Amino acid sequence: MPEPKDIVTLKPTDEIRVCPSCAYTYGFHTSFISVIDHKDRPIKDTREMFRVILICPECGARYDVGWRVSFIDPDNRVLKTIEIQQLSP
């Protein structure tokens, strides 16, 4: 398999099966890249989010179609939250 290429944003269509780069028609492999997108959220949880990246097994092209997943530890289903305090003017 070739070296992975830069990740390109790909707008999903009716079916995501054909590689736009090389026209390989038998689908994609997947990988997961950690996302730190919850830094500025007022309520934080213990789940880490991942980007789902599609990888063409023929040419190594990588695509981000906007899918995000979270894997929950089966031994720890508790979500941690923080308290938000309003500041006096």
C-alpha positions, 0 to 999 in steps of 0.5 A: 500500500502506498504512503498515506496522502494529505487528508482532503475534505470530501462532500458525501454523495449518494454513495461513498464507494469510488475514490475520486483520485484513482477511480478505485471502485471497491470502497475504502479502509477507515482510520480514526484521528483524535479531535480536540474540539471540546476545548471551548465547550461549556460542558465537557465529558470524558469521551474523546471524539475522533474523525473518521478518515476514509483511505483508498486501498489502491492509491492511499488517498485520504478523505474526511467526509465529516463523520465524527465518532466517540468510543465509550469505555465499557467500564466507565459510562459516567460523564463528567461535567463542570459547573458554569459560574456567572461572573458579576458585572 
